[in-house]
């Protein structure tokens, strides 16, 4: 009962902090939108970019986005690299690798860089920056109040929820975005602080601005005829394809700009010039493009213009973000959906005016469908469009198109527009956090010499005699200098037994070699597990400088995974509950493993965990570090974490390993 009471009190504390975070996110949303209006007025000298772009000299239209790129480039490069791009993947990465810790400076740099980028005409949205700003604010407050790892992750997601809710006046959608896209869990202890922050963020925005309406002016739409279901199915399919094109183009531009032999400070300027050049003909792509979305919803965009703007917007947004600009992809996704829906709706409404809704209805559904497909978050997309309309009548075609678009995109393109960036960095967020456990473990720590090998010139008769009846099922082949040649399996040999005498004269080990089952010694266990998953072998050759260093076995990788899971559960759960004292310095956690607290020995001071390499030397893990100066706690510390004088280390390992390290450290002068 005491544990439950303590857990409940911690939950109440998170809810109270969520109220503060929601209020802060609401204020941040208001301030950020005001900053965008300010910079837009400075760059374009008017409230509407569309009007200014049509009336001013052409060269100003081209140069203004480039000027914005010139200003934000040093801000991001020297201020906070996390402010580059659309922001949400950076939050995901922080949740995976740093338990939600986001540098406080991201709040200011992201707000300034994104507002300048959008205000100068960069073809990006404001939602991603607000999410990152609100999450960074939540992370900062969590550290101030010394919230534990699991609670910090929840509050960072709550900040994101409040940011989305305040932006769209859509509290339900904000909460669902946080759990569907960022956390992937709906537990009551994580969901309730998110709901509270989302509601408070929305109320703060309403009370201060006096606005209680949706982000867009949406007329009332309804399903006129059952025959409309067919066009809405088609819209879902087209929306999925548009989302895939958007994702692939965006990361294609990122790759192209990364390869350019230009300084990082010059790339956003080039991206701005490209956007400005496109904007000469199609000014609808400038900024968040809400005016153009509203025009679609009001049936004021022509059929062919809508189709053209789909491709132009993809180009402009990809150029802005790929070159190093700062802004979100939520509004561009809605823009693409509105234009796709307008095109489909115009085609069918023109052909069957009495039995088809106006193009505006299709635009509204298309907005949700492309967002659902691009983000792989159909529930969030459905709810956000529902909250924009406050009308249940559009929900049926909306659900249908969103689900079809999502299924198509997931089937053809595994990663969402958010997780694609993480995948390219080697993180697998969409599979859950546990898949990344193996990423931090190097193959070299699990190499074994328990294998049977043959020289590549060995004849098959001798190989069969030695291999059949042995304990191994896979065999490694090397040349005379121990350079790796390949491997073969026991099943291959069994097929040759009956013809052993005939084949022995002209078949050697080299002829049996399968050359593509290997892994570098510097790879991670995650890569090893992927190799095991794609092959039917129990061991993989480990290569160092083209030579066979040993093998890694499937069972050892699984054991390492289970051990890491146990270690992290201990860090997240047991360590947070145990109170170490002078009388009780260790706790038994089963399987011969113990958790122990020690004061950092003098020999550890000013060294990183990587330099100490305690795992290799003692086979123990550092679960947690309590820093004395500044006072803070690091759970599951990274390899670059520096040990300082006065730090307390929480270690986990076999009892004999812990006894050994304490004995050796006590013996030091």
C-alpha positions as CSV (number, residue, x, y, z in Angstrom):
1,X,0.0,0.0,0.0
2,X,2.9,2.3,0.8
3,X,4.3,1.8,-2.7
4,X,0.9,2.5,-4.3
5,X,0.5,5.7,-2.2
6,X,3.9,6.8,-3.3
7,X,3.1,6.1,-7.0
8,X,-0.2,8.0,-6.6
9,X,1.6,11.0,-5.1
10,X,4.1,11.0,-7.9
11,X,1.3,10.9,-10.4
12,X,-0.4,13.9,-8.7
13,X,2.9,15.8,-8.9
14,X,3.1,15.1,-12.6
15,X,-0.4,16.3,-13.1
16,X,0.3,19.6,-11.3
17,X,3.5,20.1,-13.3
18,X,1.4,19.3,-16.4
19,X,-0.8,22.3,-15.5
20,X,2.3,24.5,-15.4
21,X,3.6,23.1,-18.7
22,X,0.2,23.6,-20.4
23,X,0.1,27.2,-19.3
24,X,3.7,27.8,-20.5
25,X,3.0,26.1,-23.8
26,X,-0.1,28.2,-24.3
27,X,1.9,31.4,-23.7
28,X,4.7,30.1,-26.0
29,X,2.2,29.4,-28.8
30,X,0.8,32.9,-28.5
31,X,4.3,34.5,-28.4
32,X,5.5,32.4,-31.4
33,X,2.6,33.3,-33.6
34,X,3.2,37.0,-32.7
35,X,6.8,36.6,-33.6
36,X,5.8,35.2,-37.0
37,X,3.5,38.1,-37.7
38,X,6.2,40.6,-36.6
39,X,8.9,39.2,-38.9
40,X,6.4,38.7,-41.8
41,X,5.6,42.4,-41.4
42,X,9.3,43.3,-41.4
43,X,10.1,41.2,-44.5
44,X,7.0,41.7,-46.6
45,X,5.6,45.0,-45.2
46,X,2.1,43.6,-45.2
47,X,-0.1,41.1,-43.4
48,X,-0.5,39.0,-46.5
49,X,2.5,37.5,-48.4
50,X,0.2,36.7,-51.4
51,X,-0.7,40.4,-51.9
52,X,2.8,41.7,-51.5
53,X,4.4,39.0,-53.8
54,X,2.0,40.0,-56.5
55,X,2.7,43.8,-56.3
56,X,6.4,44.2,-55.5
57,X,9.4,44.0,-57.9
58,X,10.2,40.4,-58.8
59,X,13.7,40.4,-57.4
60,X,12.4,41.2,-53.9
61,X,10.2,38.2,-54.0
62,X,13.2,36.0,-54.8
63,X,15.6,37.6,-52.4
64,X,13.4,37.9,-49.2
65,X,13.4,34.1,-48.5
66,X,17.1,34.0,-49.2
67,X,17.6,36.9,-46.7
68,X,15.7,34.9,-44.1
69,X,18.0,31.9,-44.8
70,X,21.0,34.2,-44.4
71,X,19.8,35.3,-40.9
72,X,18.8,31.9,-39.5
73,X,21.9,30.0,-40.7
74,X,24.3,31.3,-38.0
75,X,21.5,31.2,-35.4
76,X,21.2,27.4,-35.9
77,X,24.8,26.6,-36.7
78,X,26.3,28.4,-33.7
79,X,23.2,28.4,-31.4
80,X,21.5,25.0,-31.4
81,X,21.8,22.5,-34.2
82,X,18.6,20.8,-32.8
83,X,16.6,23.8,-34.2
84,X,17.3,22.7,-37.8
85,X,14.5,21.0,-39.6
86,X,11.0,20.2,-38.5
87,X,11.6,19.5,-34.8
88,X,9.5,16.4,-34.0
89,X,12.3,13.8,-34.8
90,X,14.6,15.6,-32.4
91,X,12.0,15.2,-29.7
92,X,11.7,11.5,-30.5
93,X,15.4,11.1,-30.3
94,X,15.5,12.9,-27.0
95,X,12.9,10.5,-25.7
96,X,14.8,7.5,-26.9
97,X,18.4,8.3,-26.0
98,X,18.2,11.0,-23.3
99,X,14.9,10.2,-21.4
100,X,13.4,13.5,-22.7
101,X,16.3,15.9,-21.9
102,X,16.3,18.8,-24.4
103,X,18.7,21.7,-24.0
104,X,16.9,24.8,-22.6
105,X,18.5,27.0,-25.3
106,X,16.4,25.2,-27.9
107,X,13.4,27.1,-26.8
108,X,14.8,30.5,-27.7
109,X,16.8,29.4,-30.8
110,X,14.0,27.4,-32.3
111,X,11.4,30.1,-31.7
112,X,13.6,32.8,-33.3
113,X,14.9,30.7,-36.2
114,X,11.5,29.3,-37.2
115,X,9.7,32.6,-36.9
116,X,12.2,34.2,-39.2
117,X,12.1,31.4,-41.6
118,X,8.3,31.4,-41.8
119,X,8.1,35.2,-41.7
120,X,10.5,35.5,-44.6
121,X,8.4,33.1,-46.7
122,X,10.0,29.7,-46.0
123,X,7.6,27.0,-47.1
124,X,7.1,25.4,-43.7
125,X,4.6,25.2,-40.9
126,X,4.5,26.6,-37.4
127,X,3.2,23.5,-35.6
128,X,6.5,21.5,-35.5
129,X,8.4,24.4,-34.0
130,X,5.7,25.0,-31.4
131,X,5.8,21.3,-30.5
132,X,9.6,21.4,-30.1
133,X,9.5,24.7,-28.2
134,X,6.8,23.4,-25.8
135,X,8.6,20.1,-25.3
136,X,11.9,21.8,-24.6
137,X,10.1,24.0,-22.1
138,X,8.6,20.9,-20.4
139,X,12.0,19.3,-20.3
140,X,13.6,22.3,-18.7
141,X,10.8,22.5,-16.0
142,X,11.2,18.7,-15.4
143,X,14.9,19.1,-14.6
144,X,14.2,22.1,-12.4
145,X,11.7,20.0,-10.3
146,X,14.0,16.9,-10.5
147,X,11.4,14.7,-12.1
148,X,12.6,11.1,-12.7
149,X,13.2,9.6,-16.1
150,X,9.7,8.1,-16.8
151,X,8.0,11.2,-15.5
152,X,10.2,13.5,-17.6
153,X,9.3,11.6,-20.8
154,X,5.6,12.0,-20.0
155,X,5.9,15.7,-19.3
156,X,7.9,16.2,-22.5
157,X,5.0,14.6,-24.4
158,X,2.6,16.7,-22.4
159,X,4.4,19.8,-23.6
160,X,4.1,18.6,-27.2
161,X,0.4,18.0,-26.7
162,X,-0.2,21.4,-25.2
163,X,1.6,23.0,-28.2
164,X,-0.5,21.3,-30.8
165,X,-3.7,22.0,-28.8
166,X,-3.0,25.7,-28.4
167,X,-2.1,26.0,-32.1
168,X,-5.3,24.4,-33.5
169,X,-7.6,25.0,-30.6
170,X,-7.9,21.2,-30.6
171,X,-7.2,19.7,-27.1
172,X,-8.1,16.1,-28.0
173,X,-6.0,16.1,-31.1
174,X,-3.0,17.5,-29.2
175,X,-3.2,14.7,-26.6
176,X,-3.6,12.0,-29.2
177,X,-0.6,13.4,-31.1
178,X,1.6,13.0,-28.1
179,X,0.6,9.4,-27.3
180,X,0.3,8.2,-30.9
181,X,3.3,9.8,-32.4
182,X,5.7,10.4,-29.5
183,X,5.0,7.9,-26.7
184,X,3.1,5.1,-28.3
185,X,1.4,4.2,-25.0
186,X,-2.0,5.0,-23.5
187,X,-1.4,4.1,-19.8
188,X,-3.5,6.2,-17.4
189,X,-0.4,7.5,-15.5
190,X,1.1,8.8,-18.7
191,X,-2.1,9.8,-20.5
192,X,-3.7,11.9,-17.7
193,X,-0.9,14.5,-17.4
194,X,-0.9,14.8,-21.2
195,X,-4.7,15.5,-21.2
196,X,-4.3,18.0,-18.5
197,X,-1.5,19.9,-20.3
198,X,-3.5,19.8,-23.6
199,X,-6.6,21.3,-21.9
200,X,-4.7,24.0,-20.0
201,X,-2.8,25.0,-23.2
202,X,-6.0,25.4,-25.1
203,X,-7.7,27.4,-22.3
204,X,-4.6,29.6,-22.0
205,X,-4.7,30.4,-25.7
206,X,-8.5,31.1,-25.5
207,X,-8.4,33.3,-22.4
208,X,-5.5,35.5,-23.5
209,X,-6.4,35.9,-27.2
210,X,-10.2,35.8,-26.7
211,X,-10.3,33.4,-29.7
212,X,-12.5,30.3,-29.5
213,X,-12.6,29.1,-33.0
214,X,-10.7,26.7,-35.3
215,X,-7.6,27.5,-37.2
216,X,-9.5,27.4,-40.5
217,X,-12.9,28.7,-41.7
218,X,-14.6,25.5,-42.5
219,X,-18.1,25.5,-44.0
220,X,-20.5,22.7,-43.1
221,X,-20.1,19.7,-45.3
222,X,-22.0,16.4,-45.4
223,X,-22.1,13.1,-47.3
224,X,-24.6,13.8,-50.1
225,X,-24.8,10.4,-51.6
226,X,-23.5,6.9,-50.9
227,X,-21.9,7.1,-54.4
228,X,-19.4,9.5,-52.9
229,X,-17.7,6.7,-51.1
230,X,-15.9,5.6,-54.3
231,X,-14.2,9.1,-54.8
232,X,-13.3,9.2,-51.2
233,X,-11.6,5.8,-51.5
234,X,-9.7,7.1,-54.5
235,X,-8.8,10.2,-52.5
236,X,-7.3,8.0,-49.7
237,X,-5.2,6.2,-52.2
238,X,-3.9,9.4,-53.9
239,X,-3.3,11.0,-50.5
240,X,-1.1,8.0,-49.6
241,X,0.9,8.4,-52.8
242,X,1.3,12.1,-52.3
243,X,2.5,11.5,-48.7
244,X,5.1,9.0,-49.9
245,X,6.3,11.5,-52.7
246,X,6.6,14.2,-50.0
247,X,8.7,12.0,-47.7
248,X,11.0,10.8,-50.4
249,X,11.4,14.3,-51.9
250,X,12.1,15.9,-48.6
251,X,14.9,13.5,-47.7
252,X,16.2,13.5,-51.2
253,X,16.7,17.2,-50.9
254,X,18.4,16.8,-47.5
255,X,20.9,14.3,-49.0
256,X,21.6,16.6,-52.0
257,X,22.2,19.6,-49.8
258,X,24.4,17.5,-47.4
259,X,26.6,16.5,-50.4
260,X,27.0,20.0,-51.7
261,X,30.4,21.5,-51.3
262,X,29.0,24.6,-49.6
263,X,29.5,25.8,-46.1
264,X,26.5,25.1,-43.8
265,X,25.9,28.9,-43.5
266,X,25.3,29.2,-47.3
267,X,22.9,26.3,-47.8
268,X,19.8,28.0,-46.3
269,X,20.4,31.0,-48.5
270,X,20.4,28.8,-51.6
271,X,17.2,27.1,-50.4
272,X,15.6,30.5,-49.9
273,X,16.5,31.5,-53.5
274,X,14.9,28.3,-54.8
275,X,11.7,29.0,-52.8
276,X,11.7,32.6,-53.9
277,X,12.1,31.6,-57.6
278,X,9.1,29.2,-57.3
279,X,7.1,31.8,-55.5
280,X,7.3,34.2,-58.4
281,X,4.8,32.1,-60.2
282,X,3.1,30.3,-57.3
283,X,3.2,32.7,-54.2
284,X,0.8,30.2,-52.5
285,X,3.8,28.2,-51.3
286,X,5.2,31.0,-49.1
287,X,4.9,30.6,-45.4
288,X,2.4,28.4,-43.6
289,X,0.0,28.8,-46.6
290,X,-3.2,29.0,-44.4
291,X,-4.7,31.5,-46.9
292,X,-4.4,29.0,-49.7
293,X,-5.9,26.2,-47.5
294,X,-8.8,28.4,-46.7
295,X,-9.3,29.2,-50.4
296,X,-9.5,25.4,-51.1
297,X,-12.1,24.9,-48.3
298,X,-14.1,27.8,-49.8
299,X,-14.0,26.2,-53.3
300,X,-11.9,29.0,-54.7
301,X,-9.0,27.0,-56.2
302,X,-9.2,25.7,-59.8
303,X,-8.7,22.1,-60.7
304,X,-5.4,22.3,-62.5
305,X,-4.0,24.9,-60.2
306,X,-4.7,22.6,-57.2
307,X,-2.9,19.7,-59.0
308,X,0.1,21.9,-59.8
309,X,0.4,23.3,-56.3
310,X,0.8,19.7,-54.9
311,X,4.1,19.3,-56.7
312,X,5.2,22.9,-56.3
313,X,4.6,22.8,-52.5
314,X,6.5,19.5,-52.1
315,X,9.5,21.1,-53.9
316,X,9.3,24.4,-51.9
317,X,9.0,22.7,-48.5
318,X,11.8,20.2,-49.4
319,X,14.1,23.0,-50.5
320,X,13.4,25.0,-47.3
321,X,14.0,22.1,-44.9
322,X,16.6,20.2,-46.9
323,X,18.8,23.3,-47.1
324,X,18.8,23.8,-43.3
325,X,15.7,25.9,-42.7
326,X,13.6,25.6,-39.6
327,X,9.9,24.9,-39.5
328,X,7.3,22.1,-39.4
329,X,5.7,19.7,-41.9
330,X,2.2,19.6,-40.4
331,X,0.9,22.6,-42.3
332,X,2.6,21.6,-45.6
333,X,1.0,18.2,-45.2
334,X,-2.4,19.8,-44.7
335,X,-1.8,22.0,-47.7
336,X,-1.0,19.0,-49.9
337,X,-4.1,17.3,-48.7
338,X,-6.3,20.3,-49.3
339,X,-5.0,20.6,-52.9
340,X,-5.2,16.9,-53.6
341,X,-8.8,16.8,-52.3
342,X,-9.7,19.9,-54.3
343,X,-8.4,18.3,-57.5
344,X,-10.3,15.0,-56.9
345,X,-13.4,16.8,-55.7
346,X,-13.4,19.1,-58.7
347,X,-13.1,16.2,-61.1
348,X,-16.1,14.3,-59.6
349,X,-18.2,17.4,-58.8
350,X,-17.9,18.7,-62.3
351,X,-18.9,15.2,-63.7
352,X,-21.7,14.6,-61.2
353,X,-22.8,17.9,-59.7
354,X,-26.0,16.7,-58.1
355,X,-24.6,13.6,-56.3
356,X,-21.1,14.8,-55.3
357,X,-20.1,17.2,-52.6
358,X,-18.3,20.4,-53.5
359,X,-14.4,20.3,-53.9
360,X,-14.2,22.0,-50.4
361,X,-15.5,18.8,-48.7
362,X,-12.9,16.7,-50.5
363,X,-10.2,19.3,-49.5
364,X,-11.1,18.9,-45.9
365,X,-10.9,15.1,-46.0
366,X,-7.7,15.3,-48.0
367,X,-6.1,17.4,-45.3
368,X,-6.7,14.6,-42.8
369,X,-5.7,11.9,-45.2
370,X,-2.3,13.3,-46.2
371,X,-1.4,14.2,-42.5
372,X,-2.4,10.6,-41.5
373,X,-0.3,9.1,-44.2
374,X,2.8,11.3,-43.8
375,X,2.9,11.0,-40.0
376,X,1.5,7.4,-39.7
377,X,-0.9,8.9,-37.1
378,X,-4.5,8.3,-38.5
379,X,-6.2,8.8,-35.1
380,X,-4.6,12.2,-34.6
381,X,-5.5,13.2,-38.2
382,X,-9.1,12.2,-37.9
383,X,-9.6,13.9,-34.5
384,X,-7.9,17.1,-35.5
385,X,-10.1,17.5,-38.6
386,X,-13.2,16.6,-36.5
387,X,-12.2,19.3,-34.0
388,X,-11.7,21.8,-36.8
389,X,-15.2,21.3,-38.1
390,X,-17.1,20.3,-34.9
391,X,-19.4,18.4,-37.3
392,X,-20.0,14.6,-37.1
393,X,-21.4,14.4,-40.6
394,X,-17.9,14.5,-42.3
395,X,-16.5,11.8,-40.0
396,X,-17.4,8.8,-42.2
397,X,-15.5,9.8,-45.4
398,X,-12.8,11.3,-43.2
399,X,-12.2,8.0,-41.4
400,X,-12.3,6.0,-44.6
401,X,-9.8,8.2,-46.5
402,X,-7.4,8.5,-43.5
403,X,-7.2,4.8,-42.9
404,X,-6.8,3.9,-46.5
405,X,-4.0,6.5,-46.9
406,X,-2.3,5.3,-43.8
407,X,-2.4,1.6,-44.8
408,X,-1.1,2.4,-48.2
409,X,1.8,4.5,-46.9
410,X,2.8,2.0,-44.2
411,X,2.7,-0.8,-46.8
412,X,4.8,1.0,-49.3
413,X,7.1,3.1,-47.0
414,X,7.8,1.7,-43.6
415,X,8.9,5.0,-42.0
416,X,6.8,8.1,-41.4
417,X,8.1,11.5,-42.2
418,X,9.2,11.8,-38.6
419,X,10.7,8.3,-38.0
420,X,12.5,8.4,-41.4
421,X,15.1,10.9,-40.0
422,X,15.6,8.6,-36.9
423,X,16.0,5.5,-39.1
424,X,18.7,7.3,-41.1
425,X,20.5,8.0,-37.8
426,X,20.3,4.3,-36.8
427,X,17.3,4.6,-34.4
428,X,14.2,2.5,-34.7
429,X,11.5,4.5,-32.8
430,X,8.6,3.0,-34.6
431,X,9.4,-0.4,-33.2
432,X,9.5,0.8,-29.7
433,X,12.3,1.9,-27.4
434,X,13.5,-1.6,-26.5
435,X,14.8,-2.3,-30.1
436,X,17.4,0.4,-29.5
437,X,18.8,-1.4,-26.4
438,X,21.1,-3.5,-28.6
439,X,22.3,-0.4,-30.5
440,X,24.5,0.7,-27.6
441,X,26.2,-2.8,-27.3
442,X,29.2,-3.4,-29.5
443,X,29.8,-6.7,-31.2
444,X,33.4,-6.8,-30.1
445,X,32.3,-7.4,-26.4
446,X,30.5,-10.6,-27.4
447,X,33.0,-12.3,-29.8
448,X,33.8,-15.9,-29.0
449,X,36.3,-18.4,-30.3
450,X,33.9,-21.3,-29.8
451,X,33.6,-22.2,-33.5
452,X,35.0,-24.7,-36.0
453,X,36.9,-23.4,-39.0
454,X,38.5,-24.8,-42.1
455,X,41.1,-23.6,-44.5
456,X,39.7,-22.8,-47.9
457,X,41.8,-25.5,-49.6
458,X,40.5,-28.3,-47.4
459,X,38.9,-31.1,-49.3
460,X,35.2,-31.9,-48.7
461,X,35.9,-35.5,-47.6
462,X,38.0,-34.4,-44.7
463,X,35.5,-31.6,-43.9
464,X,32.6,-34.1,-43.7
465,X,34.6,-36.4,-41.5
466,X,35.3,-33.7,-39.0
467,X,32.0,-31.9,-39.1
468,X,29.4,-34.7,-39.0
469,X,28.6,-35.7,-35.5
470,X,30.2,-32.5,-33.9
471,X,28.4,-29.9,-31.9
472,X,28.6,-27.1,-34.5
473,X,26.0,-26.4,-37.2
474,X,27.9,-23.6,-39.0
475,X,31.5,-23.6,-40.1
476,X,33.8,-20.7,-41.0
477,X,36.3,-20.7,-43.9
478,X,39.6,-18.7,-44.0
479,X,42.6,-18.7,-46.2
480,X,46.2,-19.4,-45.2
481,X,46.5,-15.9,-43.8
482,X,43.3,-16.1,-41.7
483,X,41.5,-13.8,-44.1
484,X,37.8,-14.5,-44.1
485,X,36.4,-16.4,-47.1
486,X,32.9,-17.4,-46.1
487,X,30.9,-20.0,-44.2
488,X,28.8,-23.1,-44.8
489,X,26.2,-25.0,-42.9
490,X,25.8,-28.6,-41.7
491,X,22.8,-29.0,-44.0
492,X,25.0,-28.3,-47.0
493,X,27.3,-31.1,-45.9
494,X,24.5,-33.6,-45.4
495,X,23.5,-33.3,-49.0
496,X,27.0,-34.3,-50.0
497,X,27.6,-37.3,-47.7
498,X,26.4,-40.0,-50.2
499,X,28.8,-38.6,-52.8
500,X,31.7,-37.9,-50.5
501,X,34.2,-40.2,-52.2
502,X,33.4,-38.9,-55.6
503,X,33.4,-35.2,-54.7
504,X,36.5,-35.3,-52.4
505,X,38.9,-35.2,-55.3
506,X,37.7,-31.9,-56.8
507,X,35.4,-30.1,-54.1
508,X,37.2,-27.9,-51.5
509,X,35.9,-25.6,-48.7
510,X,36.2,-22.6,-51.0
511,X,33.4,-24.1,-53.2
512,X,31.0,-24.3,-50.3
513,X,31.5,-20.7,-49.1
514,X,28.6,-18.4,-48.5
515,X,30.2,-15.0,-48.5
516,X,27.6,-12.5,-47.3
517,X,27.0,-13.7,-43.7
518,X,29.5,-11.6,-41.8
519,X,29.6,-8.6,-39.5
520,X,32.3,-6.0,-38.7
521,X,33.8,-6.1,-35.2
522,X,32.9,-2.4,-34.7
523,X,29.2,-3.0,-35.5
524,X,26.4,-3.1,-32.8
525,X,24.4,-6.0,-31.6
526,X,21.4,-4.4,-33.3
527,X,23.0,-4.9,-36.6
528,X,23.9,-8.5,-35.6
529,X,20.3,-9.2,-34.7
530,X,19.1,-7.9,-38.1
531,X,21.6,-10.3,-39.7
532,X,20.4,-13.2,-37.7
533,X,16.8,-12.2,-38.5
534,X,17.5,-12.4,-42.3
535,X,19.5,-15.7,-42.2
536,X,19.0,-19.1,-40.7
537,X,22.3,-19.5,-38.9
538,X,23.3,-19.7,-35.2
539,X,26.5,-17.8,-35.5
540,X,28.0,-15.0,-37.6
541,X,31.6,-14.5,-38.5
542,X,33.1,-11.3,-36.9
543,X,35.6,-9.6,-39.2
544,X,38.4,-7.2,-38.2
545,X,40.6,-5.9,-41.1
546,X,39.3,-8.6,-43.4
547,X,40.4,-11.3,-40.9
548,X,38.3,-13.7,-38.9
549,X,38.3,-12.4,-35.3
550,X,35.8,-15.0,-34.0
551,X,32.1,-15.5,-34.2
552,X,29.0,-14.0,-32.4
553,X,26.2,-16.4,-31.5
554,X,22.5,-15.8,-31.7
555,X,22.0,-17.1,-28.1
556,X,24.6,-14.6,-26.8
557,X,22.8,-11.7,-28.5
558,X,19.4,-12.8,-27.0
559,X,21.1,-13.2,-23.6
560,X,22.6,-9.7,-23.9
561,X,19.2,-8.2,-24.8
562,X,17.5,-9.8,-21.8
563,X,20.2,-8.6,-19.5
564,X,19.9,-5.1,-20.9
565,X,16.1,-5.1,-20.4
566,X,16.6,-6.3,-16.8
567,X,19.2,-3.6,-16.2
568,X,17.0,-0.9,-17.5
569,X,14.0,-2.1,-15.6
570,X,16.2,-2.0,-12.5
571,X,17.3,1.5,-13.3
572,X,13.8,2.8,-14.0
573,X,12.1,0.9,-11.2
574,X,14.2,-0.6,-8.4
575,X,16.7,2.3,-8.1
576,X,14.0,4.8,-7.9
577,X,12.4,2.9,-5.0
578,X,15.5,1.9,-3.0
579,X,17.0,4.2,-0.5
580,X,20.7,3.3,0.0
581,X,22.2,3.9,3.3
582,X,25.5,3.1,5.1
583,X,23.9,-0.1,6.5
584,X,22.4,-1.3,3.1
585,X,24.7,-0.7,0.2
586,X,23.5,-3.6,-2.1
587,X,20.2,-5.3,-3.1
588,X,19.7,-8.7,-4.6
589,X,17.7,-8.6,-7.8
590,X,17.8,-12.2,-8.8
591,X,19.8,-14.5,-11.0
592,X,23.0,-13.8,-9.0
593,X,22.8,-10.1,-9.9
594,X,23.0,-7.2,-7.4
595,X,22.6,-3.5,-7.4
596,X,25.2,-1.6,-5.3
597,X,25.9,2.1,-4.6
598,X,29.5,3.3,-4.3
599,X,31.2,6.6,-4.1
600,X,33.2,7.3,-7.3
601,X,36.8,6.2,-6.6
602,X,39.6,8.7,-7.1
603,X,40.8,6.6,-10.1
604,X,37.5,7.3,-11.9
605,X,37.5,11.1,-11.5
606,X,37.4,13.2,-14.7
607,X,37.1,10.1,-16.9
608,X,34.2,9.1,-19.1
609,X,32.5,5.8,-18.9
610,X,33.9,5.0,-22.3
611,X,37.4,5.5,-21.0
612,X,36.8,3.5,-17.8
613,X,35.2,0.7,-19.8
614,X,33.8,-1.0,-16.7
615,X,31.7,-3.4,-18.7
616,X,34.8,-4.9,-20.3
617,X,37.0,-4.8,-17.2
618,X,34.5,-6.0,-14.6
619,X,31.4,-7.0,-16.5
620,X,29.2,-4.5,-14.6
621,X,26.8,-1.8,-15.7
622,X,26.4,1.7,-14.5
623,X,22.7,2.2,-14.0
624,X,22.7,5.7,-12.6
625,X,25.0,8.5,-11.6
626,X,24.2,11.0,-8.9
627,X,26.2,14.1,-9.7
628,X,27.1,16.2,-6.6
629,X,28.0,19.3,-8.7
630,X,25.7,20.4,-10.3
631,X,23.1,18.3,-8.3
632,X,21.4,16.1,-10.8
633,X,20.8,12.4,-11.6
634,X,21.6,10.7,-14.9
635,X,19.7,7.4,-15.5
636,X,21.3,5.0,-18.0
637,X,24.2,7.4,-18.6
638,X,25.8,7.5,-22.0
639,X,29.4,6.5,-22.8
640,X,30.6,10.2,-22.8
641,X,29.3,10.9,-19.3
642,X,32.2,12.2,-17.1
643,X,32.6,11.0,-13.5
644,X,33.3,13.8,-11.0
645,X,34.6,13.9,-7.5
646,X,31.8,13.3,-5.0
647,X,29.6,11.4,-7.5
648,X,27.6,8.3,-6.4
649,X,27.5,5.4,-8.8
650,X,24.7,2.8,-8.8
651,X,26.2,-0.4,-10.3
652,X,24.6,-3.6,-11.4
653,X,26.3,-7.0,-12.0
654,X,27.1,-10.4,-10.7
655,X,28.0,-10.4,-7.0
656,X,31.6,-11.5,-7.6
657,X,32.1,-8.7,-10.1
658,X,30.9,-6.1,-7.6
659,X,33.0,-7.5,-4.9
660,X,36.0,-7.4,-7.2
661,X,35.6,-3.7,-8.2
662,X,35.1,-2.6,-4.6
663,X,38.1,-4.6,-3.4
664,X,40.4,-3.2,-6.1
665,X,39.2,0.3,-5.5
666,X,39.7,0.0,-1.7
667,X,43.3,-1.1,-2.4
668,X,44.1,2.0,-4.3
669,X,46.1,4.6,-2.4
